[in-house]
Amino acid sequence: MTLSLAFSPCPNDTFVFHALAHGLVPGAPAFDVTYADVDVTNTAAERGEFDLVKVSYAALPWLLDQYTLLPCGGALGRGCGPLVLVKDQAITSLEGRTVAVPGDRTTAYLLMRLWSAGAPPKRVEIVPFAEIMPAVAKGQFDAGLVIHEARFTFQRHGLHALADLGEWWEGDTGLPIPLGAIIAHRDRVDPEQATAWIKESVRQAWADPARSRDYVLAHAQEMEQSVVDQHIGLYVNEFTSSLGPDGHAAVDALLTRAAAEGLVPATPLVGA
């Protein structure tokens, strides 16, 4: 049996899934791996295309009829939120502005919509993640919404942080920020087995970080080892191994608040 597995080429995902993708987890099946940005996996999951897939927590309301949320392998944390970047430091809000975002069902975009509700942008355009900072630097957009390693490299593009949406979320809720989720197709994957496979993959990643280094670097958009290490250190944490009560509370808080604002369909609580 071969299952399909999809996640991003970002260092946190390749680090976490190295063992599972390479047949190093005892008892796990072989996997056909697809690497894609989260906006692509969000859309593909809505069509039921993958057996195991990394998606945005913001996309869960459209996916939980086909998929089960797994309590491990995802990306949550503190101090790791999306950033709203600008070139012109005179810009103090998004009201009336044009903004590039990495996807319309990403957690980053949902957070931006919640944060800017009182002063929304004039126009929002979906732009591939790797193109957002260069486009803002060239003046094609007033602002850009970025995630992942952009947190460590945006200054190189002459950009400035208008807002740290993770800081805003944590300050407002006291909870970690829920970014990426791992979900299993209800008809094709046993969620308890999948949870065990992923937990073992995470355990192996932490036990021998050097083992996955070449694989991680081969897929990283930012090739510098120091940035890769920072990225993994920030996004692979205790919530990767287990959502736990705080992780579940964070997901429920995000989706409940978004539903109350009419931004996503009402979603059952994910449970502890």
PEMO-V908752 format. One record per residue. N is the residue number from 1. PSI is psi as a letter, one per 30 degrees, with the letter a starting at -180 (NA if undefined). Layout:
n | psi
N | PSI
N | PSI
This chain:
n | psi
1 | k
2 | k
3 | l
4 | k
5 | k
6 | k
7 | l
8 | l
9 | g
10 | l
11 | e
12 | e
13 | e
14 | e
15 | e
16 | e
17 | g
18 | e
19 | e
20 | e
21 | f
22 | g
23 | g
24 | g
25 | j
26 | k
27 | f
28 | k
29 | l
30 | l
31 | k
32 | j
33 | k
34 | k
35 | k
36 | k
37 | l
38 | f
39 | e
40 | e
41 | e
42 | e
43 | e
44 | e
45 | e
46 | f
47 | g
48 | g
49 | f
50 | l
51 | e
52 | k
53 | k
54 | k
55 | l
56 | k
57 | e
58 | f
59 | f
60 | e
61 | f
62 | f
63 | f
64 | f
65 | f
66 | f
67 | l
68 | k
69 | k
70 | k
71 | g
72 | l
73 | f
74 | a
75 | j
76 | l
77 | a
78 | k
79 | g
80 | g
81 | l
82 | l
83 | k
84 | j
85 | k
86 | l
87 | e
88 | j
89 | f
90 | f
91 | k
92 | f
93 | l
94 | f
95 | k
96 | g
97 | l
98 | k
99 | k
100 | k
101 | l
102 | f
103 | k
104 | f
105 | g
106 | l
107 | e
108 | e
109 | e
110 | e
111 | e
112 | e
113 | e
114 | e
115 | e
116 | g
117 | e
118 | f
119 | i
120 | l
121 | l
122 | e
123 | k
124 | k
125 | k
126 | k
127 | k
128 | k
129 | e
130 | f
131 | f
132 | e
133 | e
134 | e
135 | e
136 | e
137 | e
138 | f
139 | g
140 | f
141 | l
142 | e
143 | l
144 | k
145 | k
146 | l
147 | a
148 | b
149 | f
150 | f
151 | e
152 | f
153 | f
154 | f
155 | f
156 | f
157 | g
158 | g
159 | l
160 | k
161 | j
162 | e
163 | k
164 | j
165 | f
166 | e
167 | e
168 | e
169 | e
170 | e
171 | e
172 | e
173 | f
174 | g
175 | l
176 | l
177 | k
178 | j
179 | d
180 | k
181 | l
182 | k
183 | l
184 | k
185 | k
186 | e
187 | f
188 | f
189 | k
190 | j
191 | e
192 | e
193 | e
194 | e
195 | e
196 | e
197 | e
198 | e
199 | e
200 | e
201 | e
202 | e
203 | e
204 | e
205 | e
206 | e
207 | e
208 | i
209 | e
210 | f
211 | e
212 | g
213 | e
214 | e
215 | e
216 | e
217 | e
218 | f
219 | f
220 | k
221 | f
222 | j
223 | f
224 | k
225 | e
226 | e
227 | e
228 | e
229 | e
230 | e
231 | e
232 | e
233 | e
234 | e
235 | f
236 | j
237 | a
238 | f
239 | f
240 | e
241 | e
242 | k
243 | e
244 | l
245 | e
246 | e
247 | e
248 | e
249 | e
250 | e
251 | e
252 | e
253 | e
254 | e
255 | e
256 | e
257 | e
258 | e
259 | e
260 | f
261 | g
262 | g
263 | f
264 | l
265 | l
266 | k
267 | k
268 | k
269 | k
270 | f
271 | l
272 | NA
